[in-house]
Amino acid sequence: MNNTFNINRFLLLLKRQWLDFGKIYFGVLIVLVGIIIAIYSYFIPTPKSGHFFDYDGNLDMRFRYGLFMLLGFFFISIIASGYYNNLGQKSRAILELMTPASTFEKFLAGIFYTAIVSVFSYLLVFYIVDAGFVKYLNSNLPAFSSTLNKKTSIKDVDGIFYEVINDANYLRYSRYFFVFPFLFTSIFLLGSVYFNRFHYIKTAMAVMIFTGIAGYIIYKIGYLLTQDMVSISIVSKEDSVLQSTFIVTLIITIIMWLITFIRLKEKEV
């Protein structure tokens, strides 16, 4: 039997890990659904609310884009930050490390639950809730028209993912940012195995400090290199910049996963 990876052993590990991870996952997911429904119920346009159109004359649903990104970050980061929390408790860490599976299989299980299950389940849950409210709005469009004494019908509300999927311009730009959720999960997954306590807070603080220092260094280097130079307008290719952003983000994500694997292997030793 392969000591590094065996599919049957890996599937059994996934089943075993779900017993602990599933409790955290469903708890956070239930809270997430409640928050989404509550915010939608508060901000969704109603005939009695008055100002319910955006600049294009459609029902104003712009709040959901910021909500989608903000809640998505918190959901996937909380899930990733809590995955290896057992390793910070000596009594439970022994049982966790003695699980009959290789370090590589345990690492892959962490990637599967935090980078795949959490991301795609969030997309599915948000889509379902959004679709429910969109259907409700579209079935009550005549009420908005009658409130404004408009004879023409109001345009149907589209789902939150409609523009990304059906609009070529949106798809062109958004495809370069699909790797960002995996970057966030990789950072907080590393924090869950690196810190013994207060994983989420310590990881968030480390990210803020590192981002601040890196941003300051980049700014100072750019300033020192260009302070005596004549400003020249250069038209940059957007696709090249976005491709570079995608590649750099992907490389950082892979590096974070590699460090997580090494740290997990050190725990085993």
C-alpha distance (Angstrom), angle and dihedral (degrees) to the residues before:
residue distance angle dihedral
M1 . . .
N2 3.79 . .
N3 3.80 109.2 .
T4 3.83 92.8 -158.2
F5 3.79 102.0 49.5
N6 3.78 134.6 -0.1
I7 3.79 120.0 170.0
N8 3.81 95.8 -144.1
R9 3.79 92.2 48.1
F10 3.80 90.3 46.2
L11 3.82 92.4 52.5
L12 3.79 90.3 49.8
L13 3.80 88.9 50.3
L14 3.81 90.9 52.3
K15 3.79 89.5 51.6
R16 3.80 91.8 48.2
Q17 3.81 94.3 46.1
W18 3.78 90.7 50.7
L19 3.81 89.8 65.3
D20 3.82 89.6 67.5
F21 3.79 101.7 24.9
G22 3.80 93.8 45.5
K23 3.81 92.3 63.6
I24 3.80 92.5 55.2
Y25 3.78 92.2 40.2
F26 3.80 97.5 52.6
G27 3.80 92.3 41.6
V28 3.81 92.5 54.6
L29 3.81 91.5 40.2
I30 3.82 93.3 54.7
V31 3.80 90.9 49.8
L32 3.80 89.3 47.3
V33 3.81 93.5 53.1
G34 3.80 90.3 48.5
I35 3.82 91.8 51.6
I36 3.81 92.9 48.1
I37 3.81 92.9 49.3
A38 3.81 92.1 46.0
I39 3.81 94.2 50.2
Y40 3.79 92.8 44.3
S41 3.80 90.3 49.7
Y42 3.80 90.9 51.8
F43 3.81 99.9 44.0
I44 3.80 101.9 32.2
P45 3.83 113.2 113.3
T46 3.80 116.2 -103.5
P47 3.81 129.7 -176.9
K48 3.81 88.9 -114.6
S49 3.82 95.7 50.9
G50 3.81 94.4 76.5
H51 3.81 106.6 -152.1
F52 3.78 102.3 58.1
F53 3.83 103.6 138.6
D54 3.79 128.7 91.3
Y55 3.82 126.8 -143.3
D56 3.81 91.6 -80.7
G57 3.78 93.4 54.7
N58 3.81 94.2 -107.1
L59 3.78 127.2 122.7
D60 3.80 106.4 -77.3
M61 3.81 109.3 -109.7
R62 3.80 96.6 146.5
F63 3.80 92.3 118.5
R64 3.79 91.4 74.2
Y65 3.83 95.0 67.0
G66 3.79 94.3 60.8
L67 3.80 89.6 40.2
F68 3.80 90.9 52.2
M69 3.81 94.1 53.0
L70 3.81 96.7 40.7
L71 3.80 97.4 46.6
G72 3.79 90.6 41.2
F73 3.78 91.6 57.0
F74 3.81 93.5 48.5
F75 3.80 94.1 44.8
I76 3.81 98.8 50.2
S77 3.82 93.1 38.9
I78 3.82 93.0 51.3
I79 3.80 91.4 47.8
A80 3.81 92.6 48.4
S81 3.80 93.2 43.7
G82 3.80 92.4 56.0
Y83 3.79 99.7 45.0
Y84 3.82 99.8 90.2
N85 3.81 95.8 28.2
N86 3.82 90.7 118.7
L87 3.79 88.9 69.9
G88 3.80 89.0 66.9
Q89 3.83 92.1 60.1
K90 3.80 112.9 72.8
S91 3.80 95.9 -150.5
R92 3.80 93.7 50.6
A93 3.79 95.4 33.9
I94 3.82 91.3 66.0
L95 3.80 91.6 54.5
E96 3.79 90.5 44.9
L97 3.80 94.1 50.8
M98 3.81 92.0 45.5
T99 3.79 92.6 56.8
P100 3.85 106.0 126.0
A101 3.79 97.0 -113.0
S102 3.79 135.6 96.6
T103 3.79 122.9 -100.7
F104 3.78 89.3 -113.3
E105 3.80 91.6 55.1
K106 3.81 91.6 49.1
F107 3.78 88.9 49.5
L108 3.81 92.3 50.0
A109 3.81 90.0 48.8
G110 3.80 89.1 55.0
I111 3.81 91.2 50.1
F112 3.80 91.1 47.5
Y113 3.80 95.9 52.2
T114 3.80 99.4 37.2
A115 3.80 103.2 34.9
I116 3.81 101.2 31.0
V117 3.80 111.4 22.3
S118 3.81 96.1 39.5
V119 3.83 96.3 44.5
F120 3.79 97.7 45.3
S121 3.80 94.3 40.1
Y122 3.81 89.1 53.4
L123 3.81 90.7 51.1
L124 3.80 90.3 49.0
V125 3.82 95.3 47.3
F126 3.80 93.5 46.7
Y127 3.79 91.0 47.0
I128 3.81 92.7 51.3
V129 3.82 94.2 48.7
D130 3.80 92.0 44.2
A131 3.82 91.6 48.0
G132 3.81 90.3 52.5
F133 3.80 93.6 53.5
V134 3.81 92.2 42.2
K135 3.79 90.3 53.5
Y136 3.80 89.7 49.1
L137 3.82 92.1 51.2
N138 3.79 94.3 46.5
S139 3.79 90.8 51.1
N140 3.83 90.1 53.7
L141 3.82 100.3 44.4
P142 3.84 93.2 114.2
A143 3.82 88.7 63.4
F144 3.81 90.5 60.3
S145 3.81 91.9 47.9
S146 3.80 92.4 50.0
T147 3.81 90.9 49.0
L148 3.81 90.7 56.7
N149 3.81 93.4 36.9
K150 3.78 89.0 -121.7
K151 3.78 119.4 159.8
T152 3.78 93.8 -164.7
S153 3.77 117.7 78.4
I154 3.78 121.6 -111.2
K155 3.79 117.8 -114.6
D156 3.80 116.2 -98.1
V157 3.80 117.0 -103.5
D158 3.81 114.7 -112.1
G159 3.79 125.0 -140.7
I160 3.78 118.1 -99.2
F161 3.80 93.6 -106.4
Y162 3.80 95.8 43.6
E163 3.81 96.4 91.7
V164 3.80 93.5 46.2
I165 3.79 92.8 51.4
N166 3.82 100.4 37.4
D167 3.79 103.4 30.6
A168 3.81 112.4 80.0
N169 3.82 92.6 -157.3
Y170 3.81 93.2 53.2
L171 3.80 91.2 45.0
R172 3.78 91.4 50.2
Y173 3.81 92.9 59.5
S174 3.79 102.4 29.8
R175 3.81 95.0 56.3
Y176 3.80 89.7 69.9
F177 3.82 91.5 59.7
F178 3.81 99.4 50.4
V179 3.80 89.8 98.6
F180 3.82 94.5 59.9
P181 3.84 95.7 83.5
F182 3.81 88.7 54.2
L183 3.81 89.9 49.9
F184 3.81 90.7 54.6
T185 3.80 93.0 47.4
S186 3.81 91.9 47.8
I187 3.82 91.7 52.8
F188 3.80 95.2 49.0
L189 3.81 92.4 40.8
L190 3.80 87.6 57.1
G191 3.80 89.2 48.9
S192 3.81 91.2 53.0
V193 3.80 92.1 57.0
Y194 3.82 96.3 35.8
F195 3.82 100.9 49.7
N196 3.79 121.6 55.6
R197 3.82 97.2 -156.1
F198 3.80 138.0 20.0
H199 3.80 90.1 18.3
Y200 3.79 97.5 173.7
I201 3.81 97.4 45.8
K202 3.79 94.6 45.3
T203 3.81 92.8 46.0
A204 3.81 92.3 48.4
M205 3.81 91.1 49.1
A206 3.81 91.6 47.9
V207 3.82 90.6 50.5
M208 3.82 92.4 49.4
I209 3.82 93.0 47.6
F210 3.81 93.1 46.2
T211 3.81 92.5 45.9
G212 3.81 91.4 49.1
I213 3.81 93.9 48.7
A214 3.82 93.2 44.5
G215 3.81 91.8 47.6
Y216 3.81 91.8 49.4
I217 3.82 92.9 48.3
I218 3.81 92.1 48.8
Y219 3.80 90.6 48.1
K220 3.83 93.7 49.1
I221 3.80 93.4 46.3
G222 3.78 91.1 49.0
Y223 3.81 91.0 47.9
L224 3.82 94.3 48.6
L225 3.79 92.4 47.8
T226 3.81 95.6 48.1
Q227 3.83 106.2 31.1
D228 3.83 94.2 97.6
M229 3.78 96.2 36.0
V230 3.78 128.7 99.5
S231 3.77 112.9 -110.9
I232 3.79 111.7 -113.1
S233 3.76 123.2 -173.6
I234 3.78 110.5 -126.0
V235 3.77 122.4 -174.9
S236 3.77 106.1 -139.9
K237 3.76 124.2 -157.7
E238 3.79 108.4 -111.4
D239 3.78 93.9 -151.2
S240 3.81 91.7 53.9
V241 3.81 91.5 51.9
L242 3.80 92.1 46.9
Q243 3.79 92.1 46.8
S244 3.80 90.2 51.2
T245 3.80 90.0 49.6
F246 3.79 90.4 50.4
I247 3.81 93.6 48.5
V248 3.82 94.2 46.5
T249 3.80 91.7 47.4
L250 3.81 91.0 48.9
I251 3.81 92.1 49.3
I252 3.82 92.2 49.7
T253 3.81 90.0 48.6
I254 3.81 92.2 52.4
I255 3.82 90.7 46.6
M256 3.81 90.4 52.2
W257 3.80 90.4 51.0
L258 3.81 91.4 49.0
I259 3.81 91.5 50.7
T260 3.80 89.3 48.7
F261 3.81 90.5 52.8
I262 3.82 91.8 48.9
R263 3.80 91.6 47.7
L264 3.80 90.9 48.4
K265 3.79 89.7 50.6
E266 3.81 89.8 51.6
K267 3.81 88.9 53.5
E268 3.79 89.3 53.3
V269 3.80 90.4 53.9
